[in-house]
């Protein structure tokens, strides 16, 4: 049964908003009139509307809302509630209107007899293919609460990893931006104002002063072009990343960058290990699990390496041997997977591998942040020292001339 988002007026002219379930938009309007409301807008938020209701645009949910929804559903199902009862409870608890819309739509699909995985398919922009694959595996194996709990853990760990990346990159970006703004202001505005005083003395200025004056004049004349160049480069990069061939070339370049390439490879490896851990633990066969794992890989070379490994597994090779043959995945991860295959606890080994990779990434990010701060301080200090010397050297020259 589809869900509908409505706006309706009561007899006093007050606007009411909410979500209801009905077989069609016509029936939804009739239900509103029975409640003494005059329908103003009725929009379908679930399956296809057979009666011509307005199709609502996709409802976006943030990563935090998706994680909370998953964790809440897992907890309620583990407590023995049915899927319908769990969704009812989540609808009552939902704080945002968009979350209530998604939950009402899911409940309507489940009441209509669809599986949870099929209901999730109505919102591909909210629930990824990997998410739906895991839920379908949980329903098939009868372990949906356990799978949802592990999926919630995975989503929370991914959010934490993203937060670490953001914290590691935001601070250097702010420092770099402030440094460029300060140095630019000194070169473009402060330095020319001060140097004008010395040019009236008709004395040859020191080499450092003349060099900075020339650079300042160049920046004053071309700063608009530089801004246009950076904006054009950003737009070109965004367009290139949407096309397969340029995106692959950019990814291969990043792959070869010292330090950065290794960090990105470890990020992809951690995502793959965490994903395979949930899939294998949910009794998904290894080949479909590898195909689903491709969706969490960011770099094109890593996707190609995983496809090569999948071909090796299809031909009878072990997972560890297939991954190791590509030379794209960290050796520690490969050895942990090999140990898990030998002991018959592959899902646990993959979980340990994911945790190990995430810890390694956190250590590298901390080291990068610790190194970047003194480097930027030295850079700022050097630039400010050069500008101060460019101002003071003419003063020293004038003092010497006066002393003579």
MONOR-V650231 format. One line per field, one symbol per residue. psi: psi as a letter, one per 20 degrees, with the letter a starting at -180 (. if undefined). burial: 1 if it has 24 or more other C-alpha atoms within 12 Angstrom, else 0. A space follows every 10 residues. Layout:
psi = ???
burial = ???
//
This chain:
psi = pqqppqpqqa hijpppqapr prhrhghghh hhhhjkqopg pppqjcrpoi jkqppqqpoq qrhggggggg gggggghhij qrgghghggh ghhphqhhgh gghhgggggg hijqrgghhh iimhigorhg ghgggghhgg ijkgggghgh hggghghhgg ghgggghhhg ghgggggggh ggggggghgg ghghhhhhhi ikqpqqgggh ghgghghghh hjhghgghgg gghgghgggh iiqgghghgg hhghhippfg ggghghgghg ggggghgggh hjkpqhghgh ghhhiipgpg hhghhhhghh hghhjiqrgg hgghhikhqp hggghggggh hhijlhgghh ghgggghhhg ggghhghghh hhghghgggg ggghgggghh hhghghghhh hhh.
burial = 1111111100 0000001111 1111111110 1100001110 1111111010 0010110010 1010111111 1111111000 0011111101 1000000111 1111111111 1001111111 1110011111 1111111110 0001111111 1111111100 1001100100 0100000010 0011011100 1100100100 0000100011 0110010000 0000000000 0000000000 0000000001 1000100000 0111111111 1111111111 1111111111 1111111111 1111111111 1110000111 1111110111 0111111111 0000011111 1111111101 1101100010 0000010001 0001011111 1011100000 0000
//
